[in-house]
């Protein structure tokens, strides 16, 4: 059941990454220059309350330096890159190794 949840989360993150990449592609073509939307602006557009909650939680539990490091490293990256990377991580966590005996073994 956990493996299924991890795979579903991977699928949802992959779909969100494709949507973000498509939006960046359309904006880049229409502007005739490369446009990469950072994760912070996408997250603030979708759910600003959860971004503020993440900031408060990170500062309360780990200190102000942790939030500054997170804000300066991860949140400035293009949204589709972060979403694709998170999708890959969840897929790897939910991956099931194939049986060594093969698929027709008893």
Secondary structure, DSSP 8 states (H G I E B T S, - for coil): -HHHHHHHHHHHHHHHHHHHHHHHHHHHHHHTS----BHHHHHHHH-HHHHHHHHHHHHHHH-HHHHHHHHHHTTTSBHHHHHHHHHHHHHHHT-----TT-TT--
